[in-house]
Amino acid sequence: MMVGSTELAARAAAWFAGWSALRSYQTRSGPGFFAAMRLDSTGDWEYFSCAPTPATFATVAGEVTESAHRALCVLGPDVHHYVKLAHKFGLGMVSNSEHLMECAMETQDNQDPFLGDPELSLVVKTLGGKRSASACDARFSVAIVKGQTVLASGSVGIYGEYAIFDGLQTHADHRRSGFGMLIMKTLTAKALAYPVATGLMLASTGGQRLYTKLGWRSLSPITVLVPKERLTEMAKL
């Protein structure tokens, strides 16, 4: 079930604000886009645009094609239209498998889960201090640890009425053991200490299956586009 473009734009803006704050990215914005400096990966700007008009798409694509290491992530249901525009303006598609997802927080369990194994520890940390500059009202990280090994981890940011979930991952040797579910429940319990109404996250194909079981729904696919010269470089790898 997809949402209207106005609602999607509001959700996308809130998700971007929380996501970029959780990761401490430098950000900027312009007509029809938000951008984050991805020093942790490409070392360049990653742009986000929600259901852009052809004119907006052309403007943003002009900035993206200034560097082979930039990317444009388009939120909206009309993937074929965005790919067609991409080809026109020197971009090509890398993927469209990730989805922006949401849930009504009132439907979620607000109790911290019980690990049930004395060898496991649940480590919850508050990110940033009272004086740290952040778009989020609060930020938390959670990890399930056994000895020196982090079995699963994730983070959540409180942004007004939104809870933004990010970085959920499970150690390769410990997948399908329910740890991802435990991390989600712990993060949700932390978020529900605040007056949040809506949860938001960007989810991979595998994540989407887990989150759907927890009552989440897809808002939109994310169409990831990069300059054609970068596609050529990626094809050689």
C-alpha positions as CSV (number, residue, x, y, z in Angstrom):
1,M,0.0,0.0,0.0
2,M,1.5,3.3,-1.2
3,V,0.8,6.7,0.3
4,G,0.0,10.0,-1.3
5,S,3.0,12.2,-2.4
6,T,2.4,14.8,0.3
7,E,2.4,12.3,3.1
8,L,5.4,10.5,1.6
9,A,7.3,13.7,1.4
10,A,6.6,14.4,5.1
11,R,7.7,10.9,6.1
12,A,10.8,11.1,3.9
13,A,11.9,14.4,5.4
14,A,11.4,13.1,8.9
15,W,13.3,9.9,8.1
16,F,16.2,11.8,6.5
17,A,16.5,14.2,9.5
18,G,16.6,11.3,12.0
19,W,18.8,9.0,9.9
20,S,21.4,11.7,9.2
21,A,21.4,12.7,12.9
22,L,21.9,9.1,14.1
23,R,24.9,8.8,11.7
24,S,26.2,12.4,12.4
25,Y,26.3,13.2,8.7
26,Q,26.8,16.7,7.4
27,T,23.7,17.6,5.4
28,R,22.3,20.2,3.1
29,S,19.1,20.7,1.2
30,G,17.7,22.6,-1.8
31,P,14.6,22.7,-4.0
32,G,13.2,19.1,-4.0
33,F,16.1,17.4,-2.3
34,F,18.1,16.6,0.8
35,A,21.7,15.5,0.7
36,A,24.1,13.8,3.2
37,M,27.9,13.7,3.0
38,R,28.8,10.0,3.1
39,L,32.3,10.1,4.4
40,D,31.8,6.5,5.7
41,S,31.4,5.1,2.2
42,T,31.7,7.0,-1.0
43,G,33.2,10.2,0.5
44,D,30.7,12.3,-1.5
45,W,27.2,13.6,-1.4
46,E,24.2,11.2,-1.5
47,Y,21.0,13.0,-2.6
48,F,17.4,12.1,-1.7
49,S,14.4,13.3,-3.6
50,C,10.7,12.4,-3.1
51,A,8.6,11.9,-6.2
52,P,10.5,14.6,-8.2
53,T,8.9,16.4,-11.1
54,P,11.0,16.1,-14.4
55,A,12.2,19.7,-13.8
56,T,13.3,18.9,-10.2
57,F,14.9,15.6,-11.3
58,A,16.9,17.5,-14.0
59,T,18.2,20.0,-11.5
60,V,19.3,17.4,-8.9
61,A,20.7,15.1,-11.6
62,G,22.9,18.0,-12.7
63,E,24.5,18.1,-9.3
64,V,24.8,14.4,-8.9
65,T,26.6,14.0,-12.3
66,E,29.3,16.5,-11.2
67,S,31.1,13.6,-9.4
68,A,31.1,9.9,-10.2
69,H,30.9,9.1,-6.5
70,R,27.6,10.8,-5.9
71,A,24.2,9.1,-5.9
72,L,20.6,10.0,-6.2
73,C,18.0,8.0,-4.1
74,V,14.5,8.6,-5.4
75,L,11.5,7.8,-3.2
76,G,8.3,7.2,-5.0
77,P,6.4,4.4,-6.7
78,D,7.1,5.2,-10.4
79,V,10.4,3.4,-10.7
80,H,10.2,3.0,-14.5
81,H,9.6,6.8,-14.9
82,Y,12.6,7.6,-12.7
83,V,14.9,5.2,-14.6
84,K,13.8,6.7,-17.9
85,L,14.6,10.2,-16.6
86,A,17.9,8.9,-15.2
87,H,19.0,7.7,-18.7
88,K,18.1,11.1,-20.1
89,F,20.3,12.9,-17.6
90,G,23.4,10.7,-17.5
91,L,22.4,8.3,-14.6
92,G,21.7,4.6,-14.3
93,M,20.0,2.4,-11.7
94,V,22.0,0.5,-9.1
95,S,19.0,-1.0,-7.2
96,N,15.4,-0.5,-6.1
97,S,15.2,-3.2,-3.5
98,E,15.3,-1.1,-0.3
99,H,12.0,0.4,1.0
100,L,11.1,3.2,3.3
101,M,8.8,1.6,5.9
102,E,6.6,2.8,8.7
103,C,4.6,1.5,11.6
104,A,2.1,2.9,14.1
105,M,4.1,3.0,17.3
106,E,0.9,2.5,19.4
107,T,0.7,-1.1,18.0
108,Q,4.2,-2.0,19.2
109,D,5.2,-3.7,22.5
110,N,6.8,-1.3,25.0
111,Q,8.4,-3.9,27.2
112,D,12.2,-4.6,27.1
113,P,12.6,-8.2,26.0
114,F,14.1,-10.9,28.3
115,L,17.2,-12.5,26.9
116,G,16.9,-15.7,28.8
117,D,20.6,-16.6,28.5
118,P,23.1,-15.6,31.3
119,E,25.9,-15.4,28.7
120,L,24.2,-12.7,26.8
121,S,24.2,-9.0,27.7
122,L,21.9,-6.2,26.5
123,V,23.9,-3.0,26.2
124,V,21.9,0.2,25.8
125,K,23.7,3.5,25.3
126,T,22.5,7.1,25.1
127,L,24.2,8.8,22.1
128,G,25.4,12.3,22.5
129,G,25.3,14.5,25.5
130,K,22.8,17.2,26.5
131,R,24.8,19.8,24.7
132,S,25.4,17.8,21.5
133,A,24.0,19.5,18.5
134,S,21.5,17.1,16.9
135,A,18.2,17.2,15.0
136,C,17.0,14.4,17.2
137,D,15.5,14.9,20.7
138,A,17.2,11.7,21.8
139,R,19.4,8.9,20.3
140,F,20.0,5.4,21.6
141,S,22.1,2.4,20.5
142,V,21.4,-1.2,21.5
143,A,23.6,-4.3,21.2
144,I,23.3,-7.9,22.3
145,V,26.8,-9.0,23.3
146,K,28.3,-12.4,24.2
147,G,31.8,-12.1,25.5
148,Q,33.6,-9.8,23.0
149,T,31.2,-10.6,20.2
150,V,28.4,-8.3,19.2
151,L,25.6,-10.6,18.0
152,A,23.2,-7.9,16.9
153,S,22.9,-4.1,17.1
154,G,20.9,-1.1,16.0
155,S,19.9,2.5,16.9
156,V,16.9,4.7,17.2
157,G,16.5,8.5,17.1
158,I,13.5,10.5,18.4
159,Y,12.6,13.2,16.0
160,G,9.4,15.0,17.1
161,E,6.5,12.5,16.8
162,Y,8.8,10.1,14.8
163,A,11.0,7.2,15.9
164,I,13.7,6.6,13.3
165,F,15.3,3.2,13.4
166,D,18.7,2.6,11.8
167,G,21.7,0.3,11.5
168,L,19.9,-2.9,12.4
169,Q,22.3,-5.8,11.8
170,T,23.0,-9.3,13.1
171,H,26.3,-11.1,13.1
172,A,26.6,-13.5,10.1
173,D,27.1,-16.5,12.4
174,H,24.0,-15.7,14.5
175,R,21.3,-14.9,12.0
176,R,17.8,-16.6,12.3
177,S,18.2,-16.8,16.0
178,G,15.7,-14.1,16.9
179,F,18.3,-11.5,17.8
180,G,17.1,-9.0,15.2
181,M,13.6,-9.2,16.8
182,L,15.0,-8.6,20.2
183,I,17.0,-5.6,19.1
184,M,13.8,-4.1,17.5
185,K,11.8,-4.7,20.6
186,T,14.4,-3.1,22.8
187,L,14.7,0.0,20.5
188,T,10.9,0.2,20.4
189,A,10.7,0.2,24.2
190,K,13.3,3.1,24.4
191,A,11.3,5.0,21.7
192,L,8.0,4.6,23.5
193,A,9.3,6.4,26.5
194,Y,8.7,9.5,24.3
195,P,5.4,10.7,22.7
196,V,6.1,9.1,19.3
197,A,3.4,8.2,16.9
198,T,5.2,6.8,13.9
199,G,8.2,4.6,13.3
200,L,10.3,5.0,10.2
201,M,13.2,3.1,8.7
202,L,15.0,2.2,5.4
203,A,14.9,-1.6,5.1
204,S,16.7,-4.1,2.9
205,T,14.8,-7.0,1.2
206,G,15.7,-9.3,4.1
207,G,14.7,-6.7,6.7
208,Q,11.4,-6.1,5.1
209,R,10.3,-9.6,5.9
210,L,11.2,-9.3,9.6
211,Y,9.6,-5.8,10.0
212,T,6.4,-6.8,8.2
213,K,5.9,-9.5,10.8
214,L,6.2,-6.8,13.4
215,G,3.5,-4.7,11.9
216,W,5.5,-2.4,9.6
217,R,4.4,-1.6,6.1
218,S,6.1,-0.3,3.0
219,L,5.7,3.4,2.1
220,S,7.9,3.4,-1.0
221,P,10.7,1.7,-2.8
222,I,14.0,3.6,-3.1
223,T,15.5,3.8,-6.6
224,V,19.2,4.3,-6.3
225,L,20.8,6.1,-9.3
226,V,24.4,6.9,-10.0
227,P,26.4,8.6,-12.8
228,K,26.9,6.3,-15.8
229,E,30.7,6.3,-15.4
230,R,30.3,4.9,-11.9
231,L,28.1,2.1,-13.2
232,T,30.9,1.3,-15.7
233,E,33.4,1.2,-12.8
234,M,31.1,-1.1,-10.7
235,A,30.7,-3.5,-13.7
236,K,34.4,-4.1,-13.7
237,L,34.6,-5.1,-10.1
